[in-house]
Amino acid sequence: VRAGGALDWEGWGSRFAGPGGGIGQLVFFLSLFWTGWLGMRDIMMDYIKPTGVRLGLEVAVVLVLAGYVVWAVQILWSL
């Protein structure tokens, strides 16, 4: 921690180090991705009327978001 209470790189790293920081960050990202899913689902339900097209796009969005979850887990636990 530098003078004046500002955090430097080591200060931020120690703040998020340990299992609590990783779990908190994972919960944040899961919440972010869940919110993204809900928003995309609502938009598709409102504007894409053909059921097959909508289902295909919803599956694509779920796969992309699942990939993002795996990517976030790899990043958070590889440090």
Summary of the structure (lengths in Angstrom):
residues: 79
radius of gyration: 18.2
end to end distance: 20.8
largest distance: 60.5
contacts: 172
relative contact order: 0.10
helix: 86%
strand: 0%
